[in-house]
Amino acid sequence: MQGRSKWRVGPIAGLLTGLCLMSMGCHTAPVMPVGFVDAPRELAKVTLPAYVIEPPDVLQIDVAKWEVNPNTKQILKEQSPQPLKPQVISGPHQIKPDGTVHLGVYGSVQVAGLTLDEARDAIKGFLGYWFGYSPEAFAVSVDVLSMNSKVVYVITDGGGYGETVIRLPINGSDTVLDAIGNVAGLPPVASKRHIWVARRGPYGGPEGCPDQILPVDWHAITKLGDTRTNYQIMPGDRVYVMAKPIIRVNSFMQQILAPVEQALGITLLGRETVRSFQ
């Protein structure tokens, strides 16, 4: 019996080893491009394009109106502009899912997809049409109070037990080091050799567009002050932190062996119970 049981261990061990290797092969990091990607980075940052309004941004809109001569329609800009009547609309306004901003009794204006200057002109034109005056009769200021639509995602691998996604706002000059610092650093299971920035695009990477996968040399950034892979974060970027391969293998083996151990435990318990009654 012992020889037969030993003979059965070989195939079982081989099966578990094969499953282990399969798990490692299916979850390795993407193929990284050779060398350094020519992308904005620390000490070589770029200015982002004009801010484009999207839901669910919150805008600060301030509106006042100059008096208009009823006879000549001349705008009396020598006088101080006054708050709108019958309803004052100055204050914070959140962009709705349909891309409009609600201006009280005056109605809603479509501003999604517009820059701040374009949104200001759209509001002036809307109010001019509503009141029957020239848009230049209105003093309108539009600014972003809360940039809710421009974010970066920091994704940390749980070593076989899911992934954590943290959504962070960006200010236009953030780098990889800033993003990791905003989530209190790398988790204990993180592999410092498997960190990259996945830049969004219509075709994905690395096969579709290699420049969308930006490998990060964490050791060089943190210990050597090397800025070549401390890339500037762009809206929509995904900073991915993979777990150590040995931890992933250990987690996989635990998930495979746990049911086996439970089954063997139940079998042994049944045998002992039968023997106790004999």
Stockholm file with secondary structure:
# STOCKHOLM 1.0

chainA/1-278         MQGRSKWRVGPIAGLLTGLCLMSMGCHTAPVMPVGFVDAPRELAKVTLPAYVIEPPDVLQIDVAKWEVNPNTKQILKEQSPQPLKPQVISGPHQIKPDGTVHLGVYGSVQVAGLTLDEARDAIKGFLGYWFGYSPEAFAVSVDVLSMNSKVVYVITDGGGYGETVIRLPINGSDTVLDAIGNVAGLPPVASKRHIWVARRGPYGGPEGCPDQILPVDWHAITKLGDTRTNYQIMPGDRVYVMAKPIIRVNSFMQQILAPVEQALGITLLGRETVRSFQ
#=GR chainA/1-278 SS CHHHHHHHHHHHHHHHHHHHHHHHHHTCCCCCCSSCCCCCBTTBCCCCCCCBCCTTCEEEEEEEECCBCTTTCCBCTTSCCEECSSCCCCEEEECCTTSEEECGGGCEEECTTCBHHHHHHHHHHHHHHHHTSCGGGEEEEEEEEECTTCEEEEEEECSSSCEEEEEEECCSCCBHHHHHHTTTSCCTTEEEEEEEEECCCSSCTTTTCGGGEEEECHHHHHHSCCCTTCBBCCTTCEEEEEECHHHHHHHHHHHHHHHHHHHHHHHHHHHHHHHHHC
#=GC SS_cons         CHHHHHHHHHHHHHHHHHHHHHHHHHTCCCCCCSSCCCCCBTTBCCCCCCCBCCTTCEEEEEEEECCBCTTTCCBCTTSCCEECSSCCCCEEEECCTTSEEECGGGCEEECTTCBHHHHHHHHHHHHHHHHTSCGGGEEEEEEEEECTTCEEEEEEECSSSCEEEEEEECCSCCBHHHHHHTTTSCCTTEEEEEEEEECCCSSCTTTTCGGGEEEECHHHHHHSCCCTTCBBCCTTCEEEEEECHHHHHHHHHHHHHHHHHHHHHHHHHHHHHHHHHC
//
